[in-house]
Every structure is written in C-alpha cells, then in structure tokens.
C-alpha cells in the first residue's frame, strides 16, 4: 500500500510540473535595447540594434523613450547628477567605462 501512495504522489507531482513548466517557458525577460530608430509607423517602431538585427516594437501610448548623446567633460558641473559604470583595476582604482550626465529635471529613481 505505501508503494501505491508513493506512486500516486509522484504522478501528481509530475502532472503539476508539466502544467507549470510551459507557463514558465512562455514568460519573456525584459531587456534594454540599444540601437538606431529606423522608422516609426503608428505604434510600431523599427530599430536597427547594435548587432545589426532589425527589431519591430509595438509601443504603448504611455511609453518613455530616452536617448544618449556625447558630452564634453566640461559639461559636468559641481552638483551635477552622474552615473558611472566602472571596471576594477589591479591597483585598486576604477577605470570608467561610461559616464552618464542626468538632466536636472530627470534624476534616476531613488536619487537625491
């Protein structure tokens, strides 16, 4: 009898996993996209990604779009809000890989 109960529970768990795994596999991860906007047609934006592939995005009405542009080091003033991506060096210092200067009206969430 205990063997029958064990088989029943094993079969029940297997069926439950079969129902859960497909739902999990269908969920998509959100990831930032970097590229050049090639065209806009209504709510569809065509982007040429950095790796050269064309992406078509269906954009909701309340989407937020941000852009990047080059600046000079002199554009960063005392009190400016910046973000820095860095790489640790062997001597203990950090090498800056990118520096972002945020507009005064748009500090990142949680800032200040």
N, C-alpha and C positions, 0 to 999 in steps of 0.2 A: 504493500500500500504506500509506504513512504516514497518508493521509486516512481509511482504514478503521480503523486503530488509534485515531486521534483520535475517530472517531465511536463506537467501541466503549467507550472510556473515558468519553466524555460521556454515553452511555446508561447506563453502570454507575453513574456519579456521580448522575445524575438519579434512578435507581431507588433508590439508597441514601437520597437526600434525601426521597423520597416515603415511605419507611419510617420515617424519623426524625421528620419534622415532625408527623405525627399524634400520636405518643407525647409529644412536647414540648407540644403544644397541650392534651393531657389533664391535664397536671400543674397543680394548683391552688396558688396562693400562700396562705400562711398570713398572716392579718392579725388584729390585736386587734379585738375587738368591744366597743363601749360601748353600754350600754342598760339597760333595766329588765327584771328577770326577771318574766314574767307568770305562768308556771305551770311545774310540774315534774311529769312523768308517767313514772315509772320512770327510764329513762336518757335521756329526751327533755326538753329544757329549751326553753321558748318565751320568746324575748326580743323586746321592743319596742325596736328600735335608735333611736339619736338622730335618724335621718332619718325615723322613723315606720314603717318596714317591720317586719313580723313575721318573725323568724328561728326555725327549729326546728333545734336542735343535738342530735345524738346524742353523748352524753358517755360516755367510757370510765370504768371504775371508778377508775382512778388519776389522774383529772384534778385540777388545782389551781385553785381559784377564789379570787380576791382582790377585795376591794371598796374603794371610796373613800368617805370621809366628810369633811365640813368640820371644820376645827380652827381655833382661835384662834392668833394669833401667839405668845401666852404659852405655848402647848403645846410650843413648840420650846425646848428647854433646851440648855445647853452640853454638848457631847458627843453630841447627837442626830445621827443619820444622816439627811440630807435629799437630795433630788434636785430640781434646779431646771431648768425649761425657760425660756429667756430669748430676748429679741429685741434685737439690737444697735441702739443709738440713734445719732443723728448726732453726739452729743458724745462718743462712745466708751464710754459706760456701757451697761449691760444693763438692760432692763425685764423683770422676772419675769412670765411668763405663767402659770406654775403652780409650786407648791412641794409636794413630797411628803415627808411625815414617815414614815420606815420604822419599824415596830415594832422594839424592841430584839432580839427573837428572830428577826427576818427581814430582815437587811440584804441588799441586792441581791447577786447573784453577783459575785465578784471584789472585793468590798468588804472593807476592814479587813485 
